[in-house]
Amino acid sequence: MWWRHPHDDAELEAEFGPVVDGRDPTEIFIVEEDGLDVGLIQRYRLEDDPQWEQAVAVGSSPRPAVGIDYLIGEESRIGHGLGPRMIACFIDVTWERLPDVVAVVVAVQQANRRSVRALEKTGFERQWSGTLRSADPSDAGPSHVYVRLRPIT
């Protein structure tokens, strides 16, 4: 519902083929629960996409930062706490895997209340609200930008 990506083979190849082929530095992971594929989560350095970095540079989050996107693809798993669990786990792994990164930034549609709540449950703070300057149809409409800073150890 919130990701408005094309569904035919040619459009999917154009959108995700570069990631699968290693020509795009975005990392995509399948979320598994009890042996079933139930979702997807991806991570990318904001500096790798200057146009998107500028679109979400509406708050004062430090750099270097990564962005994440996620979805629960198994509708029966929505509303059972999977979102916050997968986000929290992924953020912990991100801090370990990318020690130079100091923040994680997420843009979310304001109407996507479940996603907003999942971010807030996992320590993200709202930095900005408004309409992003983005050509991606998934970003149309009012959004929030959330940021989670690396914990100080």
Secondary structure, 3 states (H helix, E strand, C coil): CCCCCCCCHHHHHHHHHHHHCCCCCCEEEEEEECCEEEEEEEEEEHHHCHHHHHHHCCCCCCCCEEEEEEEECCHHHCCCCHHHHHHHHHHHHHHHHCCCCCEEEEEEECCCHHHHHHHHHCCCEEEEEEECCCCCHHHCCEEEEEEEECCCC
